[in-house]
């Protein structure tokens, strides 16, 4: 039985350049490019809503259909605007389903660590994505990491993760994924008290605060 990937409809585009890309975005379309496997790059446009939905569903491989063709592609790079809220371009890499590929997958922590029962304890996730290597058909939506067994000052490392069959970690096995720590209270700095009999430093009348001169100069330039 053939492997089924989510389908993403695309339209072939021949016009290149920043003006063409701007017009596409004004029309509510998302520019993209497909490359790899010693084939010529193919520029296409996508429906941004359909694309965003697949990304939210943690899709990594999709069947991009355009001009009567269909090819499995990996979301390689998603570019966002300066606010980080709107997609402005996507790079797809063609995928050979018989070859292993390397991708980054999100890590989701599950369970309540035993160490959180201690006062001031908190769970710290130091690694949010894991680099893995596997066949395209074996890419998991996410990596689930159980942390309920962790006590204070205990850590979960990459080598402790239970990965799906056919999936290998590329990230260093000694990398810390999560740890239970104790929050340290900030110590207040003691206020300096002049020694008995010591004269207090006289106040300088008209002394400018640090940075005041620069701010004044900036105001003059406005």
C-alpha positions in Angstrom: 0.0 0.0 0.0 1.4 3.4 -1.0 2.3 5.8 1.7 -0.2 8.7 1.9 1.1 12.2 2.6 -1.0 15.4 2.9 -1.6 17.0 -0.5 -0.7 20.6 -1.1 -2.0 22.2 -4.3 0.4 24.5 -6.1 0.5 26.7 -9.2 3.5 26.9 -11.4 4.9 30.4 -11.8 7.4 31.5 -14.4 7.8 35.2 -13.5 10.7 35.8 -11.1 12.0 38.8 -9.2 10.9 40.9 -6.2 8.2 42.7 -8.1 6.6 39.4 -9.2 6.8 38.0 -5.6 5.2 41.2 -4.3 2.3 40.9 -6.7 1.8 37.3 -5.7 1.6 38.3 -2.0 -0.8 41.1 -2.8 -3.0 38.5 -4.5 -3.0 36.5 -1.3 -0.7 33.8 -2.6 2.5 32.4 -1.0 5.6 32.1 -3.2 7.7 28.9 -2.9 10.4 27.0 -4.7 11.0 23.2 -5.0 14.6 22.0 -5.6 16.8 19.0 -5.2 17.6 15.5 -6.6 19.6 17.0 -9.5 16.4 18.5 -11.1 15.9 22.1 -12.0 14.3 24.2 -9.3 10.6 24.8 -9.8 8.9 28.0 -8.6 5.3 27.7 -7.5 2.7 29.6 -5.5 0.6 28.2 -2.7 -2.5 28.9 -0.7 -1.1 30.3 2.6 -4.1 29.1 4.7 -3.8 25.5 3.5 0.0 25.6 4.0 -0.3 27.1 7.5 -2.8 24.4 8.5 -0.4 21.6 7.5 2.5 23.3 9.4 0.3 23.5 12.5 -0.5 19.8 12.1 3.3 19.1 12.3 3.4 17.9 8.7 7.0 17.5 7.4 6.5 15.7 4.1 3.7 16.8 1.7 2.7 15.8 -1.8 3.0 19.0 -3.8 0.7 18.8 -6.9 1.2 21.2 -9.8 0.7 21.0 -13.6 -0.5 17.4 -13.5 2.5 16.2 -11.5 2.8 15.1 -7.8 6.1 14.8 -5.9 6.8 14.3 -2.2 8.6 17.3 -0.7 10.0 18.2 2.6 9.3 21.6 4.3 12.9 22.7 4.2 12.7 26.4 5.3 9.9 28.7 6.1 10.6 32.4 5.9 8.5 34.9 8.0 8.0 38.6 8.0 9.8 40.9 10.4 7.0 40.4 13.0 7.3 36.6 12.7 3.6 36.3 12.1 3.2 36.0 8.3 4.8 33.5 6.0 6.5 35.2 3.0 8.3 32.3 1.3 8.8 28.5 1.6 11.6 26.2 0.3 10.8 22.6 -0.4 13.3 19.8 -0.9 12.4 16.9 -3.2 12.4 13.6 -1.3 13.4 10.1 -2.3 11.2 7.8 -0.2 13.9 5.1 -0.2 16.6 7.4 1.3 17.1 8.6 4.9 16.8 12.3 5.5 17.8 14.5 8.4 15.1 16.8 10.0 14.4 18.6 13.2 11.4 17.5 15.2 9.8 19.3 18.2 10.1 17.7 21.7 7.0 17.6 24.0 7.5 16.9 27.7 4.8 14.8 29.4 4.2 14.1 33.0 4.8 16.0 36.3 8.4 15.4 37.7 8.5 13.9 41.2 11.0 16.7 42.2 8.4 19.4 41.8 7.0 18.5 45.2 10.0 20.3 46.7 9.6 24.0 47.4 11.1 26.2 44.8 11.5 23.4 42.3 10.8 23.9 38.6 11.1 22.0 35.3 13.5 23.5 32.7 13.4 22.4 29.1 16.8 23.1 27.5 16.2 21.4 24.2 13.0 22.0 22.2 13.9 20.3 18.9 15.8 17.1 18.2 17.7 16.5 15.0 16.9 13.0 13.7 17.6 10.8 10.7 15.1 8.4 9.2 13.2 7.5 6.1 10.6 10.1 5.1 7.8 7.6 5.8 9.0 7.2 9.4 9.2 10.9 10.4 7.2 11.3 13.6 5.0 14.4 14.2 6.8 15.0 17.5 9.1 13.4 20.0 7.4 12.7 23.3 9.7 12.8 26.4 8.5 11.5 29.8 9.8 13.5 32.7 7.7 12.3 35.6 10.6 10.3 37.1 12.9 13.3 37.4 13.9 14.5 40.9 15.7 17.7 41.9 19.0 18.1 40.0 18.3 15.1 37.8 18.4 15.6 34.0 16.9 13.9 30.9 19.5 13.6 28.1 19.1 12.8 24.4 20.3 9.3 25.0 17.5 8.7 27.5 14.8 9.5 24.9 12.7 6.6 23.6 12.5 7.1 19.8 10.1 5.5 17.3 11.3 2.5 15.4 13.5 3.4 12.4 14.4 6.8 13.9 17.9 7.7 15.0 19.1 10.8 16.9 21.7 13.0 15.3 21.9 15.5 18.2 24.8 14.7 20.6 23.5 12.0 23.0 24.8 13.9 26.1 22.8 17.0 25.3 20.4 17.9 28.2 16.7 17.9 27.1 15.2 18.8 30.5 16.1 19.1 34.2 14.5 19.8 37.5 16.1 22.7 39.4 15.6 24.7 42.6 15.1 28.4 42.2 17.7 30.4 44.1 16.4 33.5 45.8 18.2 36.7 44.8 20.2 38.1 47.7 19.8 41.8 48.3 23.0 43.7 48.1 23.8 45.3 51.5 23.6 49.1 51.6 26.9 50.7 52.3 27.0 52.6 55.6 29.7 55.3 56.1 32.1 54.6 58.9 31.6 56.5 62.1 33.1 59.9 61.9 33.7 59.7 58.1 32.6 62.8 56.2 29.8 62.4 53.7 30.7 63.1 50.1 29.6 66.7 49.3 26.9 67.0 46.7 28.0 68.6 43.4 25.5 71.2 42.3 24.6 71.1 38.7 26.3 67.7 38.0 24.7 66.0 35.0 23.4 62.5 35.2 25.3 60.0 33.0 23.7 60.0 29.5 22.0 63.4 29.9 24.4 65.2 27.6 24.0 62.6 24.9 20.2 62.8 25.1 20.3 66.6 24.9 22.5 66.4 21.8 20.1 64.0 20.3 17.2 66.3 20.9 19.1 69.1 19.1 19.5 66.9 16.1 15.8 66.2 15.8 
